Amino acid sequence: MLPIELLIVRNMDALIQEVSAPFALFDERGVAFDSVQFASRVKQFRERGQRTFDFAIGDAYGFPAQFKEQAEERLALSSFTLPHRLAQLVAVEQLYRAGTILTGHPYHHGDESKNSIKLPT
């Protein structure tokens, strides 16, 4: 599985201080992936030898433009506007699901004929 650490900060300045490169932002205008595609993206990060990768969720006003420019990637959790706590839950669930997909665990019940990741044997 993927080790996941959830860090909750009180304001955008604290978030900017805590996030380290490389990082991705969850942003409603970001690229939308399904769970298998997201797992594949996580796999790419791991294959580059990255031991950690930060995912950031902004506040109600989003992220400052300069912070967005520093992000390696902008990902969409949903095209809906989500309350902050729900966005955190969805992000953690998708990271957990990505870990199960990458390890071949049967947690994910997707259409494997349409979306699949070739796992090493």
C-alpha positions as CSV (number, residue, x, y, z in Angstrom):
1,M,0.0,0.0,0.0
2,L,0.9,3.6,-0.1
3,P,1.8,5.3,3.2
4,I,-0.5,8.3,3.6
5,E,0.0,11.2,6.0
6,L,-2.7,13.7,6.4
7,L,-1.5,17.1,7.5
8,I,-4.1,19.8,8.3
9,V,-3.0,23.4,8.5
10,R,-5.0,26.5,9.5
11,N,-4.2,28.8,6.6
12,M,-2.7,29.2,3.2
13,D,0.6,30.6,4.5
14,A,1.1,27.5,6.7
15,L,0.2,25.2,3.7
16,I,2.7,26.9,1.5
17,Q,5.4,26.4,4.2
18,E,4.6,22.7,4.7
19,V,4.4,21.6,1.0
20,S,7.6,20.4,-0.5
21,A,8.5,19.8,-4.1
22,P,7.4,17.9,-6.0
23,F,3.8,18.5,-5.3
24,A,0.4,18.4,-7.0
25,L,-2.6,20.6,-6.3
26,F,-6.2,19.4,-6.1
27,D,-8.0,22.1,-8.0
28,E,-11.4,22.1,-9.6
29,R,-9.9,23.3,-12.9
30,G,-7.2,20.6,-12.9
31,V,-7.0,17.4,-15.0
32,A,-9.6,14.9,-14.2
33,F,-8.5,11.2,-13.9
34,D,-10.5,8.1,-13.1
35,S,-9.2,5.9,-10.3
36,V,-7.1,3.7,-12.6
37,Q,-5.6,6.6,-14.4
38,F,-4.8,8.3,-11.1
39,A,-3.1,5.1,-9.9
40,S,-1.1,5.0,-13.0
41,R,0.1,8.6,-12.4
42,V,1.0,7.7,-8.8
43,K,3.0,4.7,-10.2
44,Q,4.9,7.1,-12.5
45,F,5.9,9.2,-9.4
46,R,7.1,6.1,-7.7
47,E,9.0,4.9,-10.7
48,R,10.9,8.2,-10.8
49,G,12.3,7.2,-7.4
50,Q,10.3,9.7,-5.4
51,R,9.8,8.6,-1.8
52,T,7.3,11.3,-1.1
53,F,5.0,13.4,-3.1
54,D,2.7,16.1,-1.6
55,F,-0.9,16.6,-2.6
56,A,-2.4,19.9,-1.5
57,I,-6.0,21.0,-1.1
58,G,-6.6,24.7,-0.9
59,D,-9.0,26.8,1.0
60,A,-12.3,28.2,-0.3
61,Y,-10.4,30.8,-2.4
62,G,-8.1,28.3,-4.0
63,F,-4.3,28.8,-4.4
64,P,-2.3,31.8,-5.1
65,A,-1.2,32.0,-8.8
66,Q,2.5,31.7,-7.9
67,F,1.9,28.5,-5.9
68,K,-0.1,27.0,-8.8
69,E,2.8,27.7,-11.1
70,Q,5.2,25.8,-8.8
71,A,3.0,22.7,-8.8
72,E,4.1,19.8,-10.9
73,E,0.5,18.9,-11.6
74,R,-3.1,20.2,-11.0
75,L,-5.6,17.5,-10.5
76,A,-9.4,17.7,-10.2
77,L,-11.2,15.6,-7.6
78,S,-14.6,16.5,-9.1
79,S,-16.2,19.2,-11.3
80,F,-18.5,19.8,-8.3
81,T,-17.5,22.3,-5.7
82,L,-16.8,20.2,-2.6
83,P,-16.6,21.3,1.1
84,H,-13.0,21.2,2.3
85,R,-13.4,18.2,4.6
86,L,-15.2,16.2,1.9
87,A,-12.4,17.1,-0.5
88,Q,-9.9,15.7,2.0
89,L,-11.8,12.5,2.4
90,V,-12.1,12.0,-1.4
91,A,-8.4,12.7,-1.9
92,V,-7.4,10.2,0.8
93,E,-9.8,7.6,-0.5
94,Q,-8.3,8.0,-4.0
95,L,-4.8,7.7,-2.7
96,Y,-5.8,4.5,-0.8
97,R,-7.5,3.2,-3.9
98,A,-4.5,3.9,-6.0
99,G,-2.4,1.9,-3.6
100,T,-4.8,-1.1,-3.8
101,I,-4.9,-0.9,-7.6
102,L,-1.1,-0.8,-7.8
103,T,-0.8,-3.9,-5.5
104,G,-3.4,-5.8,-7.3
105,H,-5.8,-5.9,-4.3
106,P,-9.4,-6.5,-5.3
107,Y,-10.7,-3.4,-3.4
108,H,-11.3,-1.6,-6.8
109,H,-14.1,-3.0,-8.9
110,G,-13.5,-1.1,-12.1
111,D,-13.9,-2.2,-15.7
112,E,-10.5,-3.8,-16.0
113,S,-11.0,-4.5,-19.8
114,K,-11.2,-0.7,-20.4
115,N,-8.7,0.6,-17.8
116,S,-5.9,-1.5,-16.6
117,I,-2.3,-1.1,-15.3
118,K,0.2,-3.7,-16.1
119,L,1.6,-4.7,-12.7
120,P,5.1,-6.2,-12.4
121,T,5.0,-9.9,-11.5
